[in-house]
C-alpha cells in the first residue's frame, strides 16, 4: 500500500519518527458495485477542474500511523503540471529529513537521516498496483482535482456523488454546490485498500484556488495511516529550478 500512496511514501521512508501508538478510528467508505451501464448517463459532469501550470507551497503536516510512527513538520512542494513534483520534508526544529523528485518516468527519494536513497520507475509502481496511477494523478490529488481526467458518472442524481473507474481503481467524488470537490475516495476492487481525502476551506493560489486543509486517510491490508496538511502560502508563480542530486556516500535502498 505504501507505494500506492505516493503522497505519503516519502514520510514512511525516514526513521526520524517519534514512537507513539496511535489508532485511527475512521472507517473506509463503502463503495458498492459501480457500473456505467446502470449510472445516470450525462453528457458531462459539473465538477470544477482547476487549470494550472505551476504550484508551490510550504505545508504544515502531521502524519500518524497506527503502527506507531508519527511526524510533524513542514512539506515544501514545487510542481509543474504533468511534468515534475519536487518536495522536501523538514521535521521538528526545521531539520530536513527527506527530499525527492517525481517525474513522468521515475521516483527518486533521499532519506537524509540514514543517508539512503530509493529509485523507482513509474512503470514499476503501475505494475505493483495493476493500474496506471502516476505523477498526473498525484498532482490532481494535491490541488483537489478529480484523480482521473475523464467524465465522471453519477449513480444516483440526488446524491451528489460522482465516480470514474479505471479497473481495478475507482475514484469517487463528492462536490459542493460550486462544483468544487469536498472529498475524494480512491479504492482498489477486491482489496482492503482505500484512500480517503477530505478538503476543507478554500484560498487563492494566484489564478486558481486550493484548499486550506487536506486530510488524507490511507487504509491498507494491515496498517492505516493519516496525513493532515495545511496549505500556508500557495502560489502559482513560475518556478525557475528544481535542484536535486544524490550526495556522495549514499547507498541505494532496495
C-alpha positions as CSV (number, residue, x, y, z in Angstrom):
1,X,0.0,0.0,0.0
2,X,2.9,2.4,0.7
3,X,3.9,2.7,-2.9
4,X,0.2,3.2,-3.9
5,X,0.0,6.4,-1.9
6,X,3.0,8.4,-3.2
7,X,1.8,11.4,-1.4
8,X,2.9,9.9,2.0
9,X,5.5,7.4,0.8
10,X,8.4,9.8,1.5
11,X,7.3,10.1,5.1
12,X,7.5,6.4,5.8
13,X,10.9,6.1,4.3
14,X,12.5,8.1,7.1
15,X,13.1,6.7,10.5
16,X,13.1,10.2,12.2
17,X,9.7,9.4,13.7
18,X,8.6,9.6,17.3
19,X,7.3,6.3,18.6
20,X,3.7,6.6,19.8
21,X,0.9,4.1,19.4
22,X,-2.0,5.8,17.7
23,X,-5.2,4.2,16.5
24,X,-7.0,5.8,13.5
25,X,-10.7,5.1,14.1
26,X,-12.1,6.5,10.8
27,X,-13.6,3.7,8.7
28,X,-13.3,3.2,4.9
29,X,-16.1,4.4,2.6
30,X,-18.4,1.7,1.3
31,X,-18.2,2.0,-2.5
32,X,-20.6,-0.8,-3.6
33,X,-20.9,-2.0,-7.2
34,X,-20.5,0.8,-9.7
35,X,-21.2,0.3,-13.3
36,X,-21.7,2.9,-16.1
37,X,-24.4,0.7,-17.5
38,X,-26.6,1.5,-14.5
39,X,-25.4,5.0,-13.9
40,X,-27.1,8.2,-14.8
41,X,-25.5,8.9,-18.1
42,X,-24.7,12.5,-18.6
43,X,-23.1,14.4,-21.5
44,X,-20.8,16.0,-18.9
45,X,-20.4,16.5,-15.2
46,X,-20.4,19.7,-13.2
47,X,-17.2,19.1,-11.4
48,X,-14.8,22.1,-11.2
49,X,-11.5,21.2,-12.8
50,X,-8.7,23.6,-12.0
51,X,-6.4,24.7,-14.8
52,X,-2.9,25.4,-13.6
53,X,0.8,25.4,-14.8
54,X,2.9,25.9,-11.7
55,X,2.3,25.4,-8.0
56,X,4.4,25.8,-4.9
57,X,3.7,25.9,-1.1
58,X,5.0,25.1,2.3
59,X,2.5,22.8,4.0
60,X,2.3,22.2,7.7
61,X,1.9,18.4,8.1
62,X,1.0,15.9,10.7
63,X,1.5,12.2,9.8
64,X,0.3,9.4,12.1
65,X,0.4,5.6,11.5
66,X,-1.3,3.0,13.7
67,X,1.9,1.0,13.7
68,X,3.4,3.7,15.9
69,X,5.0,6.2,13.5
70,X,4.5,10.0,13.8
71,X,5.9,13.0,12.0
72,X,5.0,16.7,12.5
73,X,6.8,19.2,10.4
74,X,6.9,21.0,7.1
75,X,6.5,19.8,3.5
76,X,7.8,22.1,0.8
77,X,6.4,21.5,-2.7
78,X,7.2,22.7,-6.2
79,X,5.2,21.3,-9.1
80,X,5.0,21.9,-12.8
81,X,1.8,20.4,-14.3
82,X,2.2,16.9,-15.7
83,X,6.0,17.3,-15.7
84,X,7.6,17.3,-12.2
85,X,7.0,17.3,-8.5
86,X,9.8,18.3,-6.1
87,X,9.5,18.0,-2.4
88,X,11.4,18.5,0.8
89,X,10.4,17.3,4.3
90,X,11.6,19.0,7.5
91,X,10.8,17.6,10.9
92,X,10.9,19.4,14.3
93,X,13.3,22.4,14.6
94,X,13.4,22.7,10.9
95,X,15.8,19.7,10.4
96,X,15.5,18.4,6.8
97,X,14.9,14.7,6.9
98,X,13.9,13.8,3.3
99,X,13.7,15.2,-0.2
100,X,12.7,13.8,-3.5
101,X,11.6,14.3,-7.1
102,X,8.9,12.6,-9.1
103,X,8.7,12.9,-12.9
104,X,6.5,11.1,-15.5
105,X,9.1,8.3,-15.6
106,X,10.6,7.9,-12.2
107,X,10.5,8.4,-8.4
108,X,13.7,9.3,-6.5
109,X,13.7,9.8,-2.8
110,X,16.6,10.7,-0.4
111,X,16.5,9.6,3.2
112,X,18.8,12.3,4.7
113,X,18.6,10.8,8.1
114,X,20.0,7.4,7.1
115,X,21.9,8.6,4.0
116,X,20.0,6.3,1.7
117,X,18.0,6.8,-1.5
118,X,15.3,4.9,-3.2
119,X,14.8,4.9,-7.0
120,X,11.7,3.6,-8.7
121,X,10.2,3.8,-12.2
122,X,6.6,4.9,-12.6
123,X,6.1,1.7,-14.6
124,X,7.3,-0.3,-11.5
125,X,4.6,1.4,-9.4
126,X,2.0,0.8,-12.0
127,X,2.9,-2.9,-12.2
128,X,2.6,-3.2,-8.4
129,X,-0.8,-1.6,-8.5
130,X,-2.2,-3.2,-11.6
131,X,-3.3,0.3,-12.8
132,X,-1.8,3.4,-14.2
133,X,-1.5,5.8,-11.2
134,X,1.3,8.2,-11.8
135,X,2.5,11.8,-11.5
136,X,-0.6,13.4,-13.0
137,X,-2.9,11.6,-10.6
138,X,-0.8,12.6,-7.7
139,X,-0.8,16.2,-8.7
140,X,-4.6,16.1,-9.2
141,X,-5.0,14.9,-5.7
142,X,-2.8,17.7,-4.2
143,X,-4.7,20.5,-6.0
144,X,-8.1,18.8,-5.3
145,X,-8.8,18.0,-8.9
146,X,-10.5,14.7,-10.0
147,X,-7.9,12.0,-9.9
148,X,-8.7,10.8,-13.4
149,X,-9.0,13.2,-16.4
150,X,-12.3,11.7,-17.6
151,X,-16.0,12.3,-17.4
152,X,-17.4,11.2,-14.1
153,X,-20.8,9.4,-13.8
154,X,-23.5,9.9,-11.2
155,X,-25.2,6.7,-10.0
156,X,-28.0,8.5,-8.1
157,X,-28.6,12.0,-9.3
158,X,-29.7,13.5,-6.0
159,X,-26.8,12.0,-4.0
160,X,-24.1,14.4,-5.3
161,X,-21.6,11.5,-5.6
162,X,-19.6,11.1,-8.8
163,X,-17.4,8.2,-9.9
164,X,-15.0,7.1,-12.6
165,X,-13.5,3.6,-12.9
166,X,-10.1,2.6,-14.3
167,X,-10.0,-1.0,-13.3
168,X,-9.1,-2.0,-10.7
169,X,-9.1,1.6,-9.4
170,X,-12.3,3.6,-8.7
171,X,-12.3,7.3,-7.9
172,X,-15.5,8.5,-6.1
173,X,-16.0,12.3,-5.6
174,X,-18.4,14.4,-3.6
175,X,-18.8,18.0,-4.6
176,X,-20.3,21.2,-3.1
177,X,-22.8,23.5,-4.8
178,X,-20.0,25.3,-6.7
179,X,-18.7,22.0,-8.2
180,X,-15.6,22.0,-6.0
181,X,-14.5,18.7,-4.5
182,X,-15.2,18.2,-0.8
183,X,-13.9,14.7,-0.7
184,X,-12.3,12.1,-2.9
185,X,-12.1,8.3,-2.4
186,X,-9.7,6.0,-4.3
187,X,-10.4,2.3,-3.9
188,X,-9.0,-0.9,-5.4
189,X,-11.5,-3.5,-6.4
190,X,-11.3,-6.7,-4.4
191,X,-8.7,-5.3,-2.0
192,X,-8.8,-3.8,1.5
193,X,-7.1,-0.7,0.2
194,X,-8.5,2.7,0.1
195,X,-7.5,6.4,0.2
196,X,-10.0,8.9,1.5
197,X,-9.2,12.6,1.1
198,X,-11.2,15.4,2.7
199,X,-10.7,19.0,1.6
200,X,-11.6,21.9,3.9
201,X,-11.8,25.6,3.1
202,X,-10.7,27.4,0.0
203,X,-8.0,30.0,-0.8
204,X,-6.5,31.6,-3.9
205,X,-3.2,30.4,-5.3
206,X,-2.9,33.1,-8.0
207,X,-5.2,32.2,-10.9
208,X,-6.8,29.1,-9.2
209,X,-7.9,28.0,-5.8
210,X,-6.6,25.3,-3.4
211,X,-7.9,24.0,-0.1
212,X,-6.9,25.4,3.2
213,X,-6.5,21.9,4.6
214,X,-6.3,18.4,3.3
215,X,-7.0,15.3,5.5
216,X,-5.8,12.0,3.9
217,X,-6.5,8.6,5.4
218,X,-5.0,5.5,3.7
219,X,-6.4,2.1,4.7
220,X,-4.1,-0.8,3.9
221,X,-4.2,-4.5,4.4
222,X,-2.5,-4.3,7.8
223,X,-2.0,-0.7,8.6
224,X,-3.9,2.6,8.5
225,X,-2.1,6.0,8.2
226,X,-3.4,9.5,8.4
227,X,-1.9,12.7,7.0
228,X,-3.2,16.2,7.7
229,X,-1.8,19.1,5.7
230,X,-2.4,22.8,6.0
231,X,-1.7,24.9,2.9
232,X,0.1,28.0,4.3
233,X,1.4,30.1,1.3
234,X,0.2,28.7,-2.0
235,X,1.5,30.3,-5.2
236,X,1.1,29.8,-9.0
237,X,4.3,31.8,-9.8
238,X,6.7,30.3,-12.4
239,X,9.2,28.1,-10.7
240,X,12.7,28.5,-12.1
241,X,14.5,25.4,-10.7
242,X,14.1,22.0,-9.1
243,X,17.5,21.4,-7.5
244,X,18.2,17.7,-6.8
245,X,21.2,15.4,-6.7
246,X,22.3,12.2,-4.8
247,X,25.2,13.1,-2.4
248,X,28.4,11.0,-2.4
249,X,28.3,8.2,0.2
250,X,24.5,7.5,-0.1
251,X,23.5,3.9,-0.5
252,X,20.5,2.6,-2.5
253,X,17.6,1.2,-0.5
254,X,16.0,-1.8,-2.1
